[in-house]
Amino acid sequence: MPSEVSVSTGPNPTAGALRHVLGHLLTPLLMCLGMGLAYLGAFHAPQPHDLRVDVVGSGPTTQVLAQTLQDKAAGALDVRTVPDRATAATALARQESYGAYIPGEHPELLVASASSDTSAMAVEKVFTKVAAGQDSPLEVTDLAPTASGDPTGQGVFFLLVAVSIGAYASVAVIGAAGAALPMRLRALLAAGTSLVVSLIGALFAGPVFHLVDHGLAGVWALSWLYAAGILLIGVGLHTYLRRWTTLGVMVLFVMLNFTSSGGIYRPELQPGFFGSLHAFWNGAGLVEGIRSHVYFDGHALGGHVLVLALWFLAGVALVTLAGRTEARRNAVTAKPDDTGREKERPEKDPEGPKGTKEEIEEEMEEAVAV
């Protein structure tokens, strides 16, 4: 008799592992796509558009120079005339202008590099050519230089990056590993974590790297409000997005946030989409708030604080809504089944209600890795 052939009907472990890997590859691939579109779209070809500059003077010669620059710029510059140096300096201090050219035998250019070093460089490039056409060297006067520890003015942007990473990477830990905790306690953990993150940021800005030479308490307060908003929003989102929370906070607080913050290029040097986000995104609120507080005597600081406060309040509202959603889920699982016995409550599982222990660990590792 022919021997019997044994056929295995059990699951194929190799196929299962392959499906698991392919499923988890989707997140990093989407991150790659999103980061490339965001960063290259925002930074790959900075060009000025409607960049406000002033020409100082009131005579016909000044008017002709301003109009000539406006025509040649073809939309790159927004050239205006102001009557005197004091008016030009006030516009720079209010960040209404990014350069003021004073023509004459010894032409001078006024800039405020603390507002944006890259914008100041773009303006200097334009008026160096103007002065060269008049066979005169250009004297550049910086009315608002940055601190000695931040010569390019971009240290504030990298402070934003550090605080952001500390905040959004903590979301997975609180949301996933702490998922068995009541939402009130998770919200308190988010507030406490944001305090620690902001204190680390203040140490970087002050005694460690000297990015600012005064106003450190204000830098800390702005950083705390910013970090608290991210953490509360992330913890609230975790109730709904679960393992996709990391991708969600990456989109909100990295891809769209860093690129629209104005830390590298202000909106006048970026495509319109990122420039429009700059008006209300939280990263711009932090960067511009610090600049205003440290270098421009608090001018327009209230608006930047309002932006950060609204994001914080959005986080408060989101964790409140998430808490109610979880309460409803708990109530549903607590209803008796057909036998009259109470249904099992997976939310009370010590390994967390959102998935297995392995899934929680994968989510936290994924968040920290990025």
Salt bridges, closest charged atoms under 4 A:
ASP54 OD1 - ARG52 NE 2.75
ASP78 OD2 - ARG80 NH2 2.98
GLU108 OE1 - ARG85 NH1 2.62
ASP213 OD1 - HIS214 ND1 2.69
GLU268 OE1 - ARG266 NE 3.31
GLU288 OE2 - ARG266 NH1 2.74
GLU288 OE2 - HIS278 NE2 3.21
GLU288 OE2 - ARG291 NH1 3.22
GLU326 OE1 - ARG186 NH2 2.54
GLU326 OE2 - LYS354 NZ 3.61
GLU342 OE2 - ARG345 NE 3.04
GLU362 OE2 - HIS20 NE2 3.03
GLU362 OE1 - HIS24 NE2 2.79
GLU363 OE2 - HIS238 NE2 2.71
